Amino acid sequence: MVEVIYQPRKQIIIHEYSRYDTVKDLIRGAFSAVPPGATAGPLRWVDGIVLMYTAYPMTDAIVKELIEGRVHWDHVSFAPMEEYKPAIHVEDLQITVRIVNVSINPTFRAIAKFIKENLM
């Protein structure tokens, strides 16, 4: 019989971040090149914040870090958003951005807690 092991990540390392005052400001900063009428995203919502992140390419060094339980995020953008909404329309850009509720994920809850306590 095969053994199944759950081994959660040990660390999420954030190398840079951008804090926005509003979700719409984050969307303007992240999706300004999206053509009008398009749907973009998704952003991730967790425990009162919305965020997006950029990971590093899967090089040998990054894969080694992942196997050892460390995730490196190059950049995280975030903004406060008290209540979850599945999408937000930004009129001046004429785009809609999808938002996924990831509050069920313990890793994302830990990230949100860290952001609230240290970066907001």
URNORWO-V74265 format. One record per residue. PSI is psi as a letter, one per 30 degrees, with the letter a starting at -180 (NA if undefined). BURIAL is # if it has 24 or more other C-alpha atoms within 12 Angstrom, else .. D_FIRST is the distance of its C-alpha to the first C-alpha in Angstrom with 1 decimal. Layout:
BEGIN
psi,burial,d_first
PSI,BURIAL,D_FIRST
PSI,BURIAL,D_FIRST
END
This chain:
BEGIN
psi,burial,d_first
k,.,0.0
k,.,3.8
k,.,6.5
k,.,9.5
k,.,12.9
k,.,16.2
j,.,19.0
l,.,22.3
k,.,25.3
e,.,27.4
k,.,30.7
k,#,32.5
j,#,35.6
j,#,38.6
e,.,41.1
l,.,43.8
l,.,44.6
k,#,47.2
k,#,48.2
k,#,50.0
e,.,52.1
l,.,51.0
e,#,48.3
e,#,51.0
e,#,52.0
e,#,48.4
e,#,48.3
e,#,51.7
e,.,50.5
f,#,47.3
g,#,48.1
f,.,51.8
f,.,51.2
k,.,49.6
k,.,52.0
k,.,53.8
f,.,52.2
l,.,48.7
k,.,45.6
l,#,43.8
a,#,41.0
l,#,38.8
l,#,39.6
k,#,37.2
k,#,38.5
k,#,37.2
h,#,39.1
g,#,42.6
l,#,42.3
k,#,41.7
l,#,40.4
l,#,39.5
l,#,38.2
k,.,38.2
l,.,35.4
l,.,35.8
l,.,34.9
i,.,31.5
l,.,32.9
e,.,31.1
e,.,32.4
e,.,31.3
e,.,27.7
e,.,27.7
e,.,29.0
e,#,26.3
e,.,23.5
g,.,25.3
g,.,25.6
k,.,29.2
k,#,30.4
k,#,34.0
k,#,36.2
e,.,39.4
k,.,41.3
k,#,41.0
k,#,43.7
l,#,43.9
l,#,46.4
k,#,46.7
j,#,46.0
e,.,46.0
k,.,44.8
k,.,42.2
k,.,43.6
f,.,41.6
l,#,44.3
k,#,47.5
k,#,50.4
j,#,52.7
e,.,56.1
f,.,57.7
f,#,54.9
h,.,54.4
l,#,50.7
k,#,47.9
k,#,44.9
k,#,41.6
k,#,40.0
k,#,36.4
j,#,35.6
g,#,32.7
f,#,33.5
f,.,30.1
j,.,28.5
e,.,28.7
e,.,29.3
e,#,32.2
e,#,33.6
e,.,33.6
e,#,35.4
e,#,37.9
e,.,38.6
e,.,39.2
e,#,41.5
e,.,43.5
f,.,44.0
f,.,44.7
f,.,45.8
NA,.,47.7
END
